[in-house]
Amino acid sequence: MSYFDNAATSYPKPKAVYHKIMEAMVEYGANPGRSGHKRALRLNREIYNTRLEISKLFNIKDPMNLVFTFNCTESLNIGIKGVLKSGDHVITTSMEHNSVLRPIAFLQKMGIKSTIVQGDTEGRINPKDIENSIRKDTKLIVTTHISNLTGTIMNIEAIGEIARKHGLLYLVDGAQSAGVYDLDMDRMNMDMLAFPGHKGLLGPQGTGGLYIREGLDVASTFQGGTGSTSHSLEQPDMLPDKFESGTANGPGIVGLGAGVKYIIDTGIENIRKKEEDLTKFFIEEVRKIDGVKLYGPLEKGYQAPVISLNIKDADSSEISYILDEEYDIAVRPGLHCAPLAHKTIGTFDQGVVRFSFGYENTFEEIEYALKAIKDIAGEL
């Protein structure tokens, strides 16, 4: 199979990830932070090592400000619901995933107000439009770093500067950028960063995280056992325990650590360069095929390895089915849990066929995909 669905989940993972998960399951798969025996302590240490590896990647000074979650959606829910209260105003954009839009829509029933800044037809967001949307009651700005539909790279550093200038909180959705593009907590003025473990960080599904800036008060959205301050009925206020109730996905987090170590050892700049080279080649060649329409900025520096297209007026799900059944090519069609983004670029009715490349993809696979697209376009 030629796998071009890395924006949904990366595949395959580095072998070290599989080995580390199995090692954890077989050799020390106890309950971390709940018991004092050596297997529980070993898993606890391995989880902490993953915090350290991720902290290196994101320039996080205190690894204890990094909270492990089960996915990026959970992280975004914690960040959004943990800081907004009735009467607050939040700014987001039309290029967001439903993991941002739905929590905000839910909070509107509780007195939260919102502004959705409109992107252009290439999925770009003008930071000035965000600044012009600020009101006296604005508390939070939430934006994606990279659109999961168009692959548009947003200028989060400029947005972070605007947030700091106006004394606002800034939460970044790093679902499509973590592990491939630089994320520096200080330089980019982020107060919170939500990320999945199973995409660019090359870990397994069921892992994710939320970085919370030192001193930021975020309310806990659920409570339970943490293995700490067990004498008290009150949820611990210290990080990360405040948000890590219940048994963690220990083997998954250990596997995530192996994925992050692979990125650091390989060099994130090397991973990014290869994926950008694959993207550039794909865009250049697919533009030569009659009947194919591409979406997004399609320019280096603005375009991540997430490329959406349509072939004539064909339904995107039909094209995806043909690619899968006849060519063994895996892509994702439809609306990609981003309905406003599709309305922004004009593809809400047709959807798009999304190709998303990873470090394991090859130029030979890209050439094969191009031939398949050309064949299909010629038959429609």
Beta strands, then each sheet from edge to edge (+ up, - down):
strand 1: 2-3
strand 2: 66-69
strand 3: 89-93
strand 4: 113-117
strand 5: 138-144
strand 6: 169-173
strand 7: 192-196
strand 8: 208-212
strand 9: 292-295
strand 10: 306-311
strand 11: 329-330
strand 12: 353-356
sheet 1: 1+ 11+
sheet 2: 2+ 8- 7+ 6+ 5+ 3+ 4+
sheet 3: 9+ 10- 12+
end
